[in-house]
Amino acid sequence: MSDEWLTSLITPEPQTGYQLAIKMSRMGVKYTQPSDEIRKKLRPGYADNADSLIASAQVIAVNFQTVAAANNYWRE
């Protein structure tokens, strides 16, 4: 993959930052397993698995922490 899609972690508002965190998470999976065919084949194995879905939410949360820190969302 050579297309550049992440040019900044700075976002205009937290909602946009959360959407960026989701995109970062999805792109992480895409970079890890670049085959669309294999990802589609694997999806049924985790789509109905609560543990897998919670793990996905955890990855998004970590990415949102990164975006939030870059944007100083939690100001004192």
C-alpha positions in Angstrom: 0.0 0.0 0.0 1.5 3.3 -1.0 -1.4 5.7 -0.8 -1.0 8.4 1.8 -4.2 8.9 3.8 -3.1 10.1 7.2 -1.8 13.6 6.8 -2.6 14.9 10.3 -4.1 13.9 13.6 -5.5 17.4 14.1 -9.3 17.5 13.8 -11.8 20.3 14.1 -13.9 18.6 16.8 -13.9 15.4 18.9 -16.6 13.7 16.7 -14.3 14.1 13.7 -11.4 12.8 15.9 -13.4 9.7 16.8 -14.1 9.1 13.1 -10.4 9.4 12.4 -9.7 6.8 15.2 -12.1 4.4 13.5 -10.4 5.0 10.2 -7.0 4.4 11.7 -8.2 1.1 13.2 -9.7 -0.1 9.9 -6.6 0.9 8.0 -4.4 -1.0 10.6 -6.4 -4.2 9.7 -6.1 -3.4 6.0 -2.3 -2.9 6.2 -1.9 -6.1 8.3 -4.0 -8.2 5.9 -4.0 -6.4 2.5 -6.1 -9.1 0.8 -9.7 -8.1 0.5 -10.6 -11.7 -0.2 -9.0 -13.0 2.9 -10.6 -10.2 5.1 -14.0 -11.1 3.7 -13.4 -14.7 4.4 -12.4 -14.0 8.0 -15.2 -11.6 8.8 -17.9 -14.2 9.7 -15.5 -15.6 12.3 -15.5 -12.4 14.3 -18.6 -10.5 13.3 -20.8 -12.3 15.8 -18.1 -12.8 18.5 -18.5 -10.5 21.5 -14.9 -10.8 22.5 -13.7 -9.8 19.0 -16.1 -6.9 18.9 -14.9 -5.7 22.3 -11.3 -6.0 21.1 -12.1 -3.9 18.1 -13.6 -1.2 20.4 -10.5 -1.3 22.5 -8.3 -0.6 19.4 -10.5 2.3 18.5 -10.3 3.6 22.0 -6.5 3.5 22.0 -6.5 5.3 18.6 -8.9 7.9 19.9 -6.6 8.5 22.9 -3.8 9.3 20.4 -6.0 11.7 18.4 -7.4 13.3 21.6 -3.9 13.9 22.9 -2.8 15.4 19.6 -5.8 17.8 19.7 -5.6 18.5 23.5 -9.3 17.4 23.9 -8.8 17.0 27.7 -7.7 20.4 28.7 -7.1 21.3 32.3 
